[in-house]
Amino acid sequence: MTHKSAMLGGVNATQAAGATSYYPCQGFPNSSALSEANAGQPFPLAGVIRNLTVSLSAAPGTGNSVTIPLRVGNASPASGPACTISNSATSCSDTTDSAAIVAGQACDVQVVFSASATAARVFYGQELDI
């Protein structure tokens, strides 16, 4: 039997245009300038992460985007959850892709704002199946 759990996260600070930051798969850090080494959370159990959903406090603006891939073991899995928010949109989701994680591997979310994207706070959630 598969057990499902929601992992919710975001950042309490605004991320600036042109910035790339990393956030824990779960939790709400106060800084928007985390490195991947500081953001990755080791998982105590093996499982599958799926159904990534992301929202922004402001749209990126015309011709701009924010790209959000889930990362496992400091890498973006080839078919791992990821989505892009563009132009006037403020949310995206990936309900197709998933990423396996083994006990002890780190998980984080990378957030990449295009060079002229409107600064915004980032909120995200994903499902963990164990």
C-alpha positions as CSV (number, residue, x, y, z in Angstrom):
1,M,0.0,0.0,0.0
2,T,1.3,3.4,-0.9
3,H,1.2,6.2,1.7
4,K,0.9,9.7,0.3
5,S,2.1,12.8,2.1
6,A,2.1,16.5,1.1
7,M,5.4,18.4,1.2
8,L,4.9,22.2,1.3
9,G,7.5,24.9,1.0
10,G,8.3,28.4,0.0
11,V,10.4,31.4,0.9
12,N,9.5,34.3,3.2
13,A,11.7,36.6,1.2
14,T,11.4,38.0,-2.4
15,Q,13.6,36.4,-5.0
16,A,15.1,39.0,-7.4
17,A,15.3,39.0,-11.2
18,G,18.1,37.0,-12.7
19,A,18.6,35.0,-9.5
20,T,19.0,31.2,-9.0
21,S,18.2,29.9,-5.6
22,Y,17.6,26.6,-3.9
23,Y,15.0,25.8,-1.2
24,P,14.3,22.7,0.9
25,C,11.7,20.4,-0.5
26,Q,9.7,21.2,2.6
27,G,9.7,24.2,4.9
28,F,9.8,28.0,4.7
29,P,13.3,29.5,5.0
30,N,13.7,33.3,5.6
31,S,16.4,33.7,3.0
32,S,16.1,33.7,-0.8
33,A,19.8,33.3,-1.3
34,L,20.3,29.7,-0.3
35,S,22.9,27.6,-2.0
36,E,22.1,24.0,-2.9
37,A,24.5,22.8,-0.2
38,N,22.4,24.6,2.4
39,A,19.0,23.8,1.0
40,G,19.1,20.0,0.4
41,Q,17.2,18.0,3.0
42,P,18.2,14.4,3.5
43,F,15.3,12.0,3.3
44,P,15.0,9.2,5.9
45,L,12.9,7.0,3.7
46,A,12.9,5.9,0.0
47,G,9.9,7.1,-2.0
48,V,8.7,8.8,-5.2
49,I,8.1,12.6,-5.4
50,R,5.4,13.8,-7.9
51,N,2.7,16.4,-8.6
52,L,4.8,19.5,-8.3
53,T,2.7,22.7,-8.0
54,V,4.2,26.2,-7.8
55,S,2.8,29.7,-7.3
56,L,4.4,33.1,-7.3
57,S,3.3,36.3,-5.5
58,A,3.7,38.2,-8.8
59,A,3.7,37.2,-12.4
60,P,7.2,37.2,-14.1
61,G,6.0,39.8,-16.7
62,T,5.9,39.8,-20.5
63,G,8.8,37.8,-22.1
64,N,10.0,36.6,-18.7
65,S,9.8,33.3,-16.9
66,V,10.6,31.4,-13.7
67,T,11.7,27.8,-14.0
68,I,11.4,25.4,-11.1
69,P,12.8,21.9,-11.3
70,L,12.8,19.5,-8.3
71,R,16.4,18.2,-7.6
72,V,17.4,14.9,-6.0
73,G,21.0,14.3,-4.9
74,N,22.1,17.8,-6.3
75,A,20.8,17.0,-9.8
76,S,17.7,17.4,-11.8
77,P,16.4,13.9,-12.6
78,A,15.9,13.3,-16.4
79,S,12.2,12.9,-16.0
80,G,11.8,14.6,-12.7
81,P,9.0,17.1,-11.8
82,A,9.6,20.6,-13.2
83,C,7.5,23.5,-14.5
84,T,7.9,27.0,-15.9
85,I,5.8,30.1,-15.1
86,S,5.8,32.6,-18.0
87,N,4.5,36.1,-18.8
88,S,1.3,36.9,-16.9
89,A,0.8,33.5,-15.2
90,T,1.4,33.1,-11.5
91,S,1.3,29.3,-11.2
92,C,2.3,26.0,-12.9
93,S,2.2,22.3,-12.2
94,D,3.7,19.1,-13.4
95,T,1.3,16.2,-12.7
96,T,3.1,13.8,-15.2
97,D,6.7,13.5,-14.1
98,S,8.1,11.9,-10.9
99,A,11.5,11.4,-9.2
100,A,12.6,8.4,-7.1
101,I,14.5,9.2,-4.0
102,V,16.4,6.8,-1.8
103,A,17.0,7.0,1.9
104,G,19.8,9.5,2.6
105,Q,19.5,11.4,-0.6
106,A,19.0,15.2,-0.4
107,C,16.0,16.9,-2.0
108,D,15.7,20.6,-2.9
109,V,13.8,22.8,-5.3
110,Q,15.8,25.1,-7.7
111,V,14.2,28.4,-8.7
112,V,15.6,30.3,-11.7
113,F,14.2,33.8,-12.4
114,S,15.0,35.1,-15.9
115,A,17.1,38.3,-16.1
116,S,14.2,40.8,-16.2
117,A,11.5,38.8,-14.3
118,T,9.5,40.6,-11.7
119,A,10.7,39.9,-8.2
120,A,8.4,37.6,-6.3
121,R,8.0,35.2,-3.4
122,V,7.8,31.5,-4.3
123,F,5.5,28.8,-2.9
124,Y,5.4,25.1,-3.8
125,G,4.1,21.8,-2.9
126,Q,4.6,18.2,-4.0
127,E,3.4,14.7,-3.1
128,L,5.7,12.1,-1.5
129,D,4.6,8.5,-2.0
130,I,6.3,5.9,0.3
